Amino acid sequence: MKAVVIASVVSLVLALLGTPMFIRYLVKQGYGQFIRDDGPTSHHTKRGTPTMGGAVIILSTVLAYAIAHLVLWNPPTVSGLLVLFLMVGLGAVGFADDYIKISRQRSLGLRSGQKLIGQTLVGVIFAALALQFPNEGLRRPASTHISFVRDTAIDLAFAGPIIGMVLFILWANLMIAGTSNGVNLTDGLDGLATGSSVMVFGAYVVISIWQFNQNCQTNPGVNCYDVRDPLDLAVVAAAGTGACFGFLWWNASPAKIFMGDTGSLALGGALAGLAILSRTELLIIILGGLFVTITLSVIIQVASFKSTGKRVFRMAPLQHHFELLGWQEVTIVIRFWIVAGLFVAAGLAIFYGEWVVGAP
């Protein structure tokens, strides 16, 4: 448990103190945000604000995780390293996208196909490795079983291990793409994606600690959790929580820095990794309900326009619709945070309720 506290505090301090240093560096280099012409006109005042701040979140999370293990002299686990790999890998894809936008002063960075290839490559490596590395109890970081609050009876390896691995890789990549792009679409208003991510990371700290206390490897029982490294997942989640909190200090309205695709893809990837390795794959749909809602608003808008020529919302993603209705940016962010918190509370209630119902 000490590692969880150390990781959260260290990441908070690193992000809180490191972000202004990074802002000064970006300003000196002239790395400012390029604003889309077709976006809300109120956003034009944000042009030139330093971006790629997600690099601070990633670095703070990774360093805090490493420091927590060094202080306690505990070796890292495969599960923890896999989530960090997914976070760093997707962050690198986002960084490439941000850098192209800034260097060429345009709203288009990587083309959608290039970005998808990068996300898929990182996701395939993560998924393939997640089914390896059994521990002494033969438990692996991930499972071919589809999970909700734990593994269900639906096994992707119904036709053998090879088919199971292929289907799992496809399933994991679907989750990773959905979660990372969901956070990416939520980004756009000062502090919105960062504050919402804090809540989901915090939920995974609670979930992973609970799974550690009720783990089948150390506390076998009727309703125990068959997760390989739950405590180390809590350390990663705590590091992510602290890093987001520290970054939010500077990202809150009016933002001194944006996370960019570097941060949004990395945060989404980390949340997907936590969901997969904690065996709560479908629960992330509820915990990250705000991300899902905003993603659906884009899907609905595109589908409606292509099929009928009419738009359901004044602008998608959803947060921009409310901007055009006249809501102040801070009002939208706070109200969306409330919605995100309600989704997280509902997810945690379902997680705990399932344990209570199944407890002997």
Short mmCIF file of the C-alpha atoms (twelve columns), coordinates in Angstrom:
data_MODEL
# 
_entry.id   MODEL 
# 
loop_
_atom_site.group_PDB 
_atom_site.id 
_atom_site.type_symbol 
_atom_site.label_atom_id 
_atom_site.label_alt_id 
_atom_site.label_comp_id 
_atom_site.label_asym_id 
_atom_site.label_seq_id 
_atom_site.Cartn_x 
_atom_site.Cartn_y 
_atom_site.Cartn_z 
_atom_site.pdbx_PDB_model_num 
ATOM 1   C CA . MET A 1   0.000   0.000   0.000   1 
ATOM 2   C CA . LYS A 2   2.929   2.338   0.628   1 
ATOM 3   C CA . ALA A 3   3.795   2.192   -3.067  1 
ATOM 4   C CA . VAL A 4   0.339   3.528   -3.954  1 
ATOM 5   C CA . VAL A 5   0.787   6.547   -1.673  1 
ATOM 6   C CA . ILE A 6   4.347   7.211   -2.830  1 
ATOM 7   C CA . ALA A 7   3.393   6.991   -6.516  1 
ATOM 8   C CA . SER A 8   0.463   9.384   -6.143  1 
ATOM 9   C CA . VAL A 9   2.416   11.988  -4.155  1 
ATOM 10  C CA . VAL A 10  5.531   11.859  -6.339  1 
ATOM 11  C CA . SER A 11  3.564   12.108  -9.591  1 
ATOM 12  C CA . LEU A 12  1.547   15.025  -8.209  1 
ATOM 13  C CA . VAL A 13  4.693   16.937  -7.234  1 
ATOM 14  C CA . LEU A 14  6.472   16.150  -10.510 1 
ATOM 15  C CA . ALA A 15  3.535   17.301  -12.624 1 
ATOM 16  C CA . LEU A 16  2.834   20.351  -10.474 1 
ATOM 17  C CA . LEU A 17  6.442   21.566  -10.585 1 
ATOM 18  C CA . GLY A 18  7.413   20.168  -13.980 1 
ATOM 19  C CA . THR A 19  4.539   21.621  -16.007 1 
ATOM 20  C CA . PRO A 20  5.552   25.319  -15.681 1 
ATOM 21  C CA . MET A 21  9.114   24.391  -16.638 1 
ATOM 22  C CA . PHE A 22  7.790   22.617  -19.713 1 
ATOM 23  C CA . ILE A 23  5.553   25.610  -20.521 1 
ATOM 24  C CA . ARG A 24  8.589   27.920  -20.532 1 
ATOM 25  C CA . TYR A 25  10.454  25.523  -22.814 1 
ATOM 26  C CA . LEU A 26  7.538   25.258  -25.259 1 
ATOM 27  C CA . VAL A 27  7.065   29.037  -25.335 1 
ATOM 28  C CA . LYS A 28  10.764  29.498  -26.049 1 
ATOM 29  C CA . GLN A 29  10.540  27.003  -28.913 1 
ATOM 30  C CA . GLY A 30  7.323   28.547  -30.231 1 
ATOM 31  C CA . TYR A 31  5.346   25.313  -29.911 1 
ATOM 32  C CA . GLY A 32  1.821   26.698  -29.676 1 
ATOM 33  C CA . GLN A 33  -1.579  25.181  -30.370 1 
ATOM 34  C CA . PHE A 34  -3.065  25.591  -33.853 1 
ATOM 35  C CA . ILE A 35  -6.813  26.292  -33.679 1 
ATOM 36  C CA . ARG A 36  -9.221  24.883  -36.286 1 
ATOM 37  C CA . ASP A 37  -11.038 27.528  -38.331 1 
ATOM 38  C CA . ASP A 38  -14.254 25.487  -38.253 1 
ATOM 39  C CA . GLY A 39  -14.295 25.276  -34.448 1 
ATOM 40  C CA . PRO A 40  -16.076 27.654  -32.064 1 
ATOM 41  C CA . THR A 41  -14.888 31.235  -32.655 1 
ATOM 42  C CA . SER A 42  -14.264 31.667  -28.923 1 
ATOM 43  C CA . HIS A 43  -11.363 29.225  -29.228 1 
ATOM 44  C CA . HIS A 44  -9.372  31.547  -31.514 1 
ATOM 45  C CA . THR A 45  -8.069  33.368  -28.436 1 
ATOM 46  C CA . LYS A 46  -6.335  30.107  -27.430 1 
ATOM 47  C CA . ARG A 47  -4.126  30.092  -30.502 1 
ATOM 48  C CA . GLY A 48  -0.477  29.879  -29.514 1 
ATOM 49  C CA . THR A 49  -1.092  28.290  -26.103 1 
ATOM 50  C CA . PRO A 50  1.644   25.676  -25.516 1 
ATOM 51  C CA . THR A 51  0.540   22.128  -26.277 1 
ATOM 52  C CA . MET A 52  1.976   18.595  -25.981 1 
ATOM 53  C CA . GLY A 53  1.619   18.917  -22.200 1 
ATOM 54  C CA . GLY A 54  0.667   15.268  -22.088 1 
ATOM 55  C CA . ALA A 55  4.393   14.574  -22.121 1 
ATOM 56  C CA . VAL A 56  4.519   15.874  -18.528 1 
ATOM 57  C CA . ILE A 57  1.695   13.532  -17.490 1 
ATOM 58  C CA . ILE A 58  3.414   10.545  -19.084 1 
ATOM 59  C CA . LEU A 59  6.848   11.335  -17.642 1 
ATOM 60  C CA . SER A 60  5.445   12.037  -14.176 1 
ATOM 61  C CA . THR A 61  3.501   8.763   -14.175 1 
ATOM 62  C CA . VAL A 62  6.441   6.653   -15.312 1 
ATOM 63  C CA . LEU A 63  8.944   8.292   -12.943 1 
ATOM 64  C CA . ALA A 64  6.560   8.078   -9.976  1 
ATOM 65  C CA . TYR A 65  5.988   4.376   -10.658 1 
ATOM 66  C CA . ALA A 66  9.749   3.762   -10.858 1 
ATOM 67  C CA . ILE A 67  10.501  5.811   -7.731  1 
ATOM 68  C CA . ALA A 68  7.804   4.019   -5.724  1 
ATOM 69  C CA . HIS A 69  9.411   0.678   -6.556  1 
ATOM 70  C CA . LEU A 70  12.953  1.924   -5.921  1 
ATOM 71  C CA . VAL A 71  12.081  3.414   -2.523  1 
ATOM 72  C CA . LEU A 72  10.474  0.174   -1.362  1 
ATOM 73  C CA . TRP A 73  12.969  -1.943  -3.296  1 
ATOM 74  C CA . ASN A 74  10.165  -3.911  -4.938  1 
ATOM 75  C CA . PRO A 75  10.558  -5.178  -8.507  1 
ATOM 76  C CA . PRO A 76  7.984   -3.947  -11.027 1 
ATOM 77  C CA . THR A 77  5.400   -6.401  -12.312 1 
ATOM 78  C CA . VAL A 78  4.588   -7.370  -15.867 1 
ATOM 79  C CA . SER A 79  1.082   -5.931  -15.525 1 
ATOM 80  C CA . GLY A 80  2.314   -2.531  -14.400 1 
ATOM 81  C CA . LEU A 81  4.931   -2.353  -17.144 1 
ATOM 82  C CA . LEU A 82  2.391   -3.355  -19.800 1 
ATOM 83  C CA . VAL A 83  0.025   -0.512  -18.867 1 
ATOM 84  C CA . LEU A 84  2.937   1.950   -18.901 1 
ATOM 85  C CA . PHE A 85  4.049   0.594   -22.287 1 
ATOM 86  C CA . LEU A 86  0.571   1.195   -23.676 1 
ATOM 87  C CA . MET A 87  0.508   4.692   -22.201 1 
ATOM 88  C CA . VAL A 88  3.941   5.644   -23.540 1 
ATOM 89  C CA . GLY A 89  3.367   3.988   -26.914 1 
ATOM 90  C CA . LEU A 90  0.091   5.775   -27.614 1 
ATOM 91  C CA . GLY A 91  1.581   8.967   -26.206 1 
ATOM 92  C CA . ALA A 92  4.348   8.695   -28.813 1 
ATOM 93  C CA . VAL A 93  1.725   8.406   -31.585 1 
ATOM 94  C CA . GLY A 94  -0.018  11.477  -30.192 1 
ATOM 95  C CA . PHE A 95  3.287   13.345  -29.899 1 
ATOM 96  C CA . ALA A 96  4.004   12.733  -33.591 1 
ATOM 97  C CA . ASP A 97  0.544   14.060  -34.431 1 
ATOM 98  C CA . ASP A 98  1.002   17.177  -32.258 1 
ATOM 99  C CA . TYR A 99  4.478   17.890  -33.581 1 
ATOM 100 C CA . ILE A 100 3.340   17.800  -37.208 1 
ATOM 101 C CA . LYS A 101 0.487   20.193  -36.411 1 
ATOM 102 C CA . ILE A 102 2.804   22.633  -34.683 1 
ATOM 103 C CA . SER A 103 5.724   22.460  -37.092 1 
ATOM 104 C CA . ARG A 104 3.485   22.855  -40.155 1 
ATOM 105 C CA . GLN A 105 0.963   25.202  -38.474 1 
ATOM 106 C CA . ARG A 106 -2.109  23.294  -39.564 1 
ATOM 107 C CA . SER A 107 -4.979  21.477  -37.864 1 
ATOM 108 C CA . LEU A 108 -4.123  18.171  -39.578 1 
ATOM 109 C CA . GLY A 109 -1.285  16.207  -38.058 1 
ATOM 110 C CA . LEU A 110 -0.969  12.517  -38.824 1 
ATOM 111 C CA . ARG A 111 -3.523  11.316  -41.318 1 
ATOM 112 C CA . SER A 112 -6.258  9.127   -39.819 1 
ATOM 113 C CA . GLY A 113 -4.772  6.032   -41.435 1 
ATOM 114 C CA . GLN A 114 -1.294  6.777   -40.111 1 
ATOM 115 C CA . LYS A 115 -2.614  7.396   -36.626 1 
ATOM 116 C CA . LEU A 116 -4.627  4.164   -36.735 1 
ATOM 117 C CA . ILE A 117 -1.564  2.193   -37.839 1 
ATOM 118 C CA . GLY A 118 0.433   3.581   -34.933 1 
ATOM 119 C CA . GLN A 119 -2.309  2.849   -32.405 1 
ATOM 120 C CA . THR A 120 -2.808  -0.642  -33.814 1 
ATOM 121 C CA . LEU A 121 0.901   -1.485  -33.717 1 
ATOM 122 C CA . VAL A 122 1.158   -0.495  -30.049 1 
ATOM 123 C CA . GLY A 123 -2.123  -2.273  -29.254 1 
ATOM 124 C CA . VAL A 124 -1.112  -5.527  -30.950 1 
ATOM 125 C CA . ILE A 125 2.187   -5.673  -29.057 1 
ATOM 126 C CA . PHE A 126 0.404   -4.949  -25.773 1 
ATOM 127 C CA . ALA A 127 -2.303  -7.568  -26.355 1 
ATOM 128 C CA . ALA A 128 0.116   -10.279 -27.484 1 
ATOM 129 C CA . LEU A 129 2.356   -9.747  -24.461 1 
ATOM 130 C CA . ALA A 130 -0.590  -9.539  -22.051 1 
ATOM 131 C CA . LEU A 131 -1.405  -13.204 -22.723 1 
ATOM 132 C CA . GLN A 132 2.147   -14.281 -21.827 1 
ATOM 133 C CA . PHE A 133 4.161   -14.304 -18.582 1 
ATOM 134 C CA . PRO A 134 2.292   -16.686 -16.275 1 
ATOM 135 C CA . ASN A 135 3.265   -16.357 -12.618 1 
ATOM 136 C CA . GLU A 136 3.723   -19.156 -10.075 1 
ATOM 137 C CA . GLY A 137 -0.031  -19.677 -9.983  1 
ATOM 138 C CA . LEU A 138 -0.152  -19.769 -13.809 1 
ATOM 139 C CA . ARG A 139 -2.071  -16.490 -13.892 1 
ATOM 140 C CA . ARG A 140 -1.353  -14.210 -16.845 1 
ATOM 141 C CA . PRO A 141 -1.857  -10.430 -17.009 1 
ATOM 142 C CA . ALA A 142 -4.859  -10.768 -19.343 1 
ATOM 143 C CA . SER A 143 -7.406  -13.437 -20.196 1 
ATOM 144 C CA . THR A 144 -9.223  -14.450 -23.371 1 
ATOM 145 C CA . HIS A 145 -12.467 -14.303 -21.391 1 
ATOM 146 C CA . ILE A 146 -14.559 -11.183 -21.923 1 
ATOM 147 C CA . SER A 147 -14.867 -9.452  -18.553 1 
ATOM 148 C CA . PHE A 148 -17.328 -7.121  -16.856 1 
ATOM 149 C CA . VAL A 149 -16.414 -6.774  -13.179 1 
ATOM 150 C CA . ARG A 150 -14.518 -10.062 -13.511 1 
ATOM 151 C CA . ASP A 151 -14.099 -12.697 -16.241 1 
ATOM 152 C CA . THR A 152 -17.365 -13.955 -17.692 1 
ATOM 153 C CA . ALA A 153 -18.104 -17.331 -19.286 1 
ATOM 154 C CA . ILE A 154 -17.602 -15.849 -22.777 1 
ATOM 155 C CA . ASP A 155 -14.227 -17.166 -23.912 1 
ATOM 156 C CA . LEU A 156 -12.644 -15.902 -27.133 1 
ATOM 157 C CA . ALA A 157 -10.546 -19.089 -27.192 1 
ATOM 158 C CA . PHE A 158 -13.619 -21.259 -27.839 1 
ATOM 159 C CA . ALA A 159 -11.997 -22.595 -31.016 1 
ATOM 160 C CA . GLY A 160 -8.503  -23.067 -29.623 1 
ATOM 161 C CA . PRO A 161 -5.660  -20.924 -28.247 1 
ATOM 162 C CA . ILE A 162 -4.515  -19.533 -31.610 1 
ATOM 163 C CA . ILE A 163 -7.982  -18.311 -32.565 1 
ATOM 164 C CA . GLY A 164 -8.367  -17.078 -29.006 1 
ATOM 165 C CA . MET A 165 -5.201  -14.969 -29.248 1 
ATOM 166 C CA . VAL A 166 -6.241  -13.488 -32.593 1 
ATOM 167 C CA . LEU A 167 -9.714  -12.611 -31.331 1 
ATOM 168 C CA . PHE A 168 -8.283  -11.209 -28.087 1 
ATOM 169 C CA . ILE A 169 -5.873  -8.977  -30.007 1 
ATOM 170 C CA . LEU A 170 -8.780  -7.669  -32.088 1 
ATOM 171 C CA . TRP A 171 -10.920 -7.161  -28.973 1 
ATOM 172 C CA . ALA A 172 -8.114  -5.414  -27.062 1 
ATOM 173 C CA . ASN A 173 -7.402  -3.113  -30.009 1 
ATOM 174 C CA . LEU A 174 -11.079 -2.223  -30.250 1 
ATOM 175 C CA . MET A 175 -11.041 -1.261  -26.575 1 
ATOM 176 C CA . ILE A 176 -7.786  0.666   -26.867 1 
ATOM 177 C CA . ALA A 177 -8.922  2.584   -29.954 1 
ATOM 178 C CA . GLY A 178 -12.307 3.333   -28.412 1 
ATOM 179 C CA . THR A 179 -10.930 4.553   -25.084 1 
ATOM 180 C CA . SER A 180 -8.017  6.573   -26.452 1 
ATOM 181 C CA . ASN A 181 -10.146 8.235   -29.121 1 
ATOM 182 C CA . GLY A 182 -12.890 8.836   -26.552 1 
ATOM 183 C CA . VAL A 183 -10.524 10.814  -24.324 1 
ATOM 184 C CA . ASN A 184 -9.158  12.540  -27.420 1 
ATOM 185 C CA . LEU A 185 -12.646 13.718  -28.441 1 
ATOM 186 C CA . THR A 186 -13.361 14.876  -24.877 1 
ATOM 187 C CA . ASP A 187 -10.277 17.082  -24.937 1 
ATOM 188 C CA . GLY A 188 -10.951 20.572  -26.287 1 
ATOM 189 C CA . LEU A 189 -12.147 22.600  -23.306 1 
ATOM 190 C CA . ASP A 190 -9.758  23.688  -20.572 1 
ATOM 191 C CA . GLY A 191 -9.439  20.926  -17.977 1 
ATOM 192 C CA . LEU A 192 -12.320 18.788  -19.276 1 
ATOM 193 C CA . ALA A 193 -10.421 15.651  -20.303 1 
ATOM 194 C CA . THR A 194 -7.863  15.982  -17.490 1 
ATOM 195 C CA . GLY A 195 -10.442 16.319  -14.714 1 
ATOM 196 C CA . SER A 196 -12.590 13.523  -16.109 1 
ATOM 197 C CA . SER A 197 -9.567  11.220  -16.399 1 
ATOM 198 C CA . VAL A 198 -8.632  11.915  -12.764 1 
ATOM 199 C CA . MET A 199 -11.934 10.423  -11.641 1 
ATOM 200 C CA . VAL A 200 -11.581 7.244   -13.698 1 
ATOM 201 C CA . PHE A 201 -7.966  6.747   -12.609 1 
ATOM 202 C CA . GLY A 202 -9.092  7.236   -9.017  1 
ATOM 203 C CA . ALA A 203 -11.770 4.604   -9.519  1 
ATOM 204 C CA . TYR A 204 -9.129  2.139   -10.665 1 
ATOM 205 C CA . VAL A 205 -7.065  2.829   -7.550  1 
ATOM 206 C CA . VAL A 206 -10.092 1.774   -5.474  1 
ATOM 207 C CA . ILE A 207 -10.925 -1.210  -7.689  1 
ATOM 208 C CA . SER A 208 -7.358  -2.537  -7.805  1 
ATOM 209 C CA . ILE A 209 -6.821  -2.210  -4.040  1 
ATOM 210 C CA . TRP A 210 -10.115 -4.025  -3.447  1 
ATOM 211 C CA . GLN A 211 -9.056  -6.767  -5.857  1 
ATOM 212 C CA . PHE A 212 -5.746  -7.059  -4.017  1 
ATOM 213 C CA . ASN A 213 -7.494  -7.500  -0.671  1 
ATOM 214 C CA . GLN A 214 -9.879  -10.072 -2.166  1 
ATOM 215 C CA . ASN A 215 -7.424  -11.765 -4.515  1 
ATOM 216 C CA . CYS A 216 -7.656  -15.477 -5.259  1 
ATOM 217 C CA . GLN A 217 -3.877  -15.872 -4.964  1 
ATOM 218 C CA . THR A 218 -3.673  -14.670 -1.361  1 
ATOM 219 C CA . ASN A 219 -7.254  -14.798 -0.121  1 
ATOM 220 C CA . PRO A 220 -9.050  -17.590 -1.977  1 
ATOM 221 C CA . GLY A 221 -12.791 -17.609 -1.644  1 
ATOM 222 C CA . VAL A 222 -16.030 -17.951 -3.510  1 
ATOM 223 C CA . ASN A 223 -16.003 -14.356 -4.775  1 
ATOM 224 C CA . CYS A 224 -12.300 -13.600 -5.014  1 
ATOM 225 C CA . TYR A 225 -10.710 -11.834 -8.005  1 
ATOM 226 C CA . ASP A 226 -8.445  -13.720 -10.395 1 
ATOM 227 C CA . VAL A 227 -6.166  -10.798 -11.279 1 
ATOM 228 C CA . ARG A 228 -2.407  -11.300 -11.600 1 
ATOM 229 C CA . ASP A 229 -0.979  -8.048  -10.157 1 
ATOM 230 C CA . PRO A 230 -3.803  -5.944  -8.695  1 
ATOM 231 C CA . LEU A 231 -1.664  -3.946  -6.255  1 
ATOM 232 C CA . ASP A 232 0.767   -2.856  -8.956  1 
ATOM 233 C CA . LEU A 233 -2.153  -1.793  -11.147 1 
ATOM 234 C CA . ALA A 234 -3.228  0.378   -8.207  1 
ATOM 235 C CA . VAL A 235 0.261   1.918   -8.188  1 
ATOM 236 C CA . VAL A 236 0.004   2.779   -11.891 1 
ATOM 237 C CA . ALA A 237 -3.508  4.185   -11.442 1 
ATOM 238 C CA . ALA A 238 -2.375  6.242   -8.436  1 
ATOM 239 C CA . ALA A 239 0.557   7.622   -10.427 1 
ATOM 240 C CA . GLY A 240 -1.816  8.558   -13.245 1 
ATOM 241 C CA . THR A 241 -4.194  10.212  -10.782 1 
ATOM 242 C CA . GLY A 242 -1.470  12.340  -9.209  1 
ATOM 243 C CA . ALA A 243 -0.014  13.323  -12.590 1 
ATOM 244 C CA . CYS A 244 -3.415  14.442  -13.875 1 
ATOM 245 C CA . PHE A 245 -4.104  16.416  -10.687 1 
ATOM 246 C CA . GLY A 246 -0.764  18.221  -10.969 1 
ATOM 247 C CA . PHE A 247 -1.272  18.973  -14.652 1 
ATOM 248 C CA . LEU A 248 -4.842  20.156  -14.033 1 
ATOM 249 C CA . TRP A 249 -3.498  22.997  -11.872 1 
ATOM 250 C CA . TRP A 250 -2.060  24.532  -15.071 1 
ATOM 251 C CA . ASN A 251 -4.644  23.144  -17.499 1 
ATOM 252 C CA . ALA A 252 -7.690  24.562  -15.687 1 
ATOM 253 C CA . SER A 253 -9.395  27.548  -17.319 1 
ATOM 254 C CA . PRO A 254 -7.765  29.667  -18.576 1 
ATOM 255 C CA . ALA A 255 -5.336  26.932  -19.553 1 
ATOM 256 C CA . LYS A 256 -1.640  27.752  -19.577 1 
ATOM 257 C CA . ILE A 257 -0.976  24.536  -21.508 1 
ATOM 258 C CA . PHE A 258 -2.926  21.865  -23.411 1 
ATOM 259 C CA . MET A 259 -2.273  18.138  -23.167 1 
ATOM 260 C CA . GLY A 260 -2.687  17.655  -26.929 1 
ATOM 261 C CA . ASP A 261 -3.012  14.262  -28.564 1 
ATOM 262 C CA . THR A 262 0.149   13.334  -26.663 1 
ATOM 263 C CA . GLY A 263 -1.842  13.329  -23.444 1 
ATOM 264 C CA . SER A 264 -5.306  12.305  -24.586 1 
ATOM 265 C CA . LEU A 265 -4.165  9.184   -26.440 1 
ATOM 266 C CA . ALA A 266 -1.815  8.245   -23.590 1 
ATOM 267 C CA . LEU A 267 -4.502  8.643   -20.909 1 
ATOM 268 C CA . GLY A 268 -7.038  6.689   -22.943 1 
ATOM 269 C CA . GLY A 269 -4.508  3.937   -23.527 1 
ATOM 270 C CA . ALA A 270 -3.638  3.719   -19.838 1 
ATOM 271 C CA . LEU A 271 -7.320  3.450   -18.891 1 
ATOM 272 C CA . ALA A 272 -7.872  0.717   -21.486 1 
ATOM 273 C CA . GLY A 273 -4.845  -1.163  -20.163 1 
ATOM 274 C CA . LEU A 274 -6.111  -0.927  -16.592 1 
ATOM 275 C CA . ALA A 275 -9.528  -2.198  -17.682 1 
ATOM 276 C CA . ILE A 276 -8.098  -5.159  -19.582 1 
ATOM 277 C CA . LEU A 277 -5.599  -6.253  -16.926 1 
ATOM 278 C CA . SER A 278 -7.970  -5.732  -13.984 1 
ATOM 279 C CA . ARG A 279 -10.591 -7.819  -15.828 1 
ATOM 280 C CA . THR A 280 -13.131 -4.959  -15.925 1 
ATOM 281 C CA . GLU A 281 -13.294 -4.545  -19.692 1 
ATOM 282 C CA . LEU A 282 -16.995 -3.752  -20.015 1 
ATOM 283 C CA . LEU A 283 -17.134 -1.811  -16.753 1 
ATOM 284 C CA . ILE A 284 -14.945 0.884   -18.353 1 
ATOM 285 C CA . ILE A 285 -17.959 1.766   -20.517 1 
ATOM 286 C CA . ILE A 286 -19.738 2.901   -17.347 1 
ATOM 287 C CA . LEU A 287 -16.714 4.328   -15.512 1 
ATOM 288 C CA . GLY A 288 -15.795 6.306   -18.610 1 
ATOM 289 C CA . GLY A 289 -19.398 7.093   -19.445 1 
ATOM 290 C CA . LEU A 290 -18.652 10.722  -20.260 1 
ATOM 291 C CA . PHE A 291 -16.078 9.670   -22.868 1 
ATOM 292 C CA . VAL A 292 -18.600 7.222   -24.314 1 
ATOM 293 C CA . THR A 293 -21.343 9.859   -24.448 1 
ATOM 294 C CA . ILE A 294 -19.121 12.366  -26.234 1 
ATOM 295 C CA . THR A 295 -17.954 9.720   -28.705 1 
ATOM 296 C CA . LEU A 296 -21.565 8.758   -29.422 1 
ATOM 297 C CA . SER A 297 -22.389 12.411  -30.120 1 
ATOM 298 C CA . VAL A 298 -19.815 12.397  -32.927 1 
ATOM 299 C CA . ILE A 299 -21.074 9.093   -34.327 1 
ATOM 300 C CA . ILE A 300 -24.686 10.328  -34.258 1 
ATOM 301 C CA . GLN A 301 -23.737 13.613  -35.896 1 
ATOM 302 C CA . VAL A 302 -21.822 11.968  -38.731 1 
ATOM 303 C CA . ALA A 303 -24.447 9.254   -39.299 1 
ATOM 304 C CA . SER A 304 -27.295 11.783  -39.346 1 
ATOM 305 C CA . PHE A 305 -25.543 14.161  -41.738 1 
ATOM 306 C CA . LYS A 306 -24.542 11.403  -44.158 1 
ATOM 307 C CA . SER A 307 -27.982 9.757   -44.175 1 
ATOM 308 C CA . THR A 308 -30.288 12.807  -44.029 1 
ATOM 309 C CA . GLY A 309 -28.088 15.830  -44.645 1 
ATOM 310 C CA . LYS A 310 -29.154 17.235  -41.268 1 
ATOM 311 C CA . ARG A 311 -27.183 17.693  -38.061 1 
ATOM 312 C CA . VAL A 312 -28.510 16.596  -34.677 1 
ATOM 313 C CA . PHE A 313 -26.157 18.892  -32.761 1 
ATOM 314 C CA . ARG A 314 -24.993 22.381  -33.623 1 
ATOM 315 C CA . MET A 315 -21.464 21.016  -33.487 1 
ATOM 316 C CA . ALA A 316 -19.832 17.782  -32.398 1 
ATOM 317 C CA . PRO A 317 -18.276 16.690  -30.067 1 
ATOM 318 C CA . LEU A 318 -21.055 17.388  -27.585 1 
ATOM 319 C CA . GLN A 319 -19.208 19.998  -25.511 1 
ATOM 320 C CA . HIS A 320 -19.035 22.323  -28.537 1 
ATOM 321 C CA . HIS A 321 -22.799 22.004  -29.030 1 
ATOM 322 C CA . PHE A 322 -23.322 23.576  -25.619 1 
ATOM 323 C CA . GLU A 323 -20.764 26.268  -26.399 1 
ATOM 324 C CA . LEU A 324 -22.812 27.299  -29.418 1 
ATOM 325 C CA . LEU A 325 -25.931 27.306  -27.229 1 
ATOM 326 C CA . GLY A 326 -24.272 30.065  -25.226 1 
ATOM 327 C CA . TRP A 327 -22.968 28.142  -22.200 1 
ATOM 328 C CA . GLN A 328 -19.737 29.470  -20.718 1 
ATOM 329 C CA . GLU A 329 -16.737 27.165  -21.060 1 
ATOM 330 C CA . VAL A 330 -16.222 26.867  -17.301 1 
ATOM 331 C CA . THR A 331 -19.909 25.994  -16.848 1 
ATOM 332 C CA . ILE A 332 -19.680 23.216  -19.427 1 
ATOM 333 C CA . VAL A 333 -16.517 21.789  -17.886 1 
ATOM 334 C CA . ILE A 334 -17.868 21.729  -14.340 1 
ATOM 335 C CA . ARG A 335 -21.200 20.226  -15.385 1 
ATOM 336 C CA . PHE A 336 -19.466 17.599  -17.498 1 
ATOM 337 C CA . TRP A 337 -17.210 16.815  -14.531 1 
ATOM 338 C CA . ILE A 338 -20.364 16.234  -12.482 1 
ATOM 339 C CA . VAL A 339 -21.657 13.861  -15.156 1 
ATOM 340 C CA . ALA A 340 -18.288 12.079  -15.246 1 
ATOM 341 C CA . GLY A 341 -18.382 11.726  -11.460 1 
ATOM 342 C CA . LEU A 342 -21.873 10.255  -11.573 1 
ATOM 343 C CA . PHE A 343 -20.758 7.673   -14.132 1 
ATOM 344 C CA . VAL A 344 -17.741 6.768   -11.975 1 
ATOM 345 C CA . ALA A 345 -19.946 6.460   -8.882  1 
ATOM 346 C CA . ALA A 346 -22.335 4.207   -10.788 1 
ATOM 347 C CA . GLY A 347 -19.454 2.032   -11.988 1 
ATOM 348 C CA . LEU A 348 -18.011 1.661   -8.502  1 
ATOM 349 C CA . ALA A 349 -21.470 0.880   -7.113  1 
ATOM 350 C CA . ILE A 350 -21.912 -1.889  -9.690  1 
ATOM 351 C CA . PHE A 351 -18.436 -3.250  -8.945  1 
ATOM 352 C CA . TYR A 352 -19.025 -3.350  -5.192  1 
ATOM 353 C CA . GLY A 353 -22.636 -4.497  -5.540  1 
ATOM 354 C CA . GLU A 354 -21.563 -7.511  -7.576  1 
ATOM 355 C CA . TRP A 355 -19.146 -8.519  -4.822  1 
ATOM 356 C CA . VAL A 356 -21.757 -8.079  -2.084  1 
ATOM 357 C CA . VAL A 357 -24.334 -10.162 -3.954  1 
ATOM 358 C CA . GLY A 358 -21.827 -12.936 -4.632  1 
ATOM 359 C CA . ALA A 359 -20.128 -12.913 -1.234  1 
ATOM 360 C CA . PRO A 360 -20.754 -16.032 0.852   1 
# 
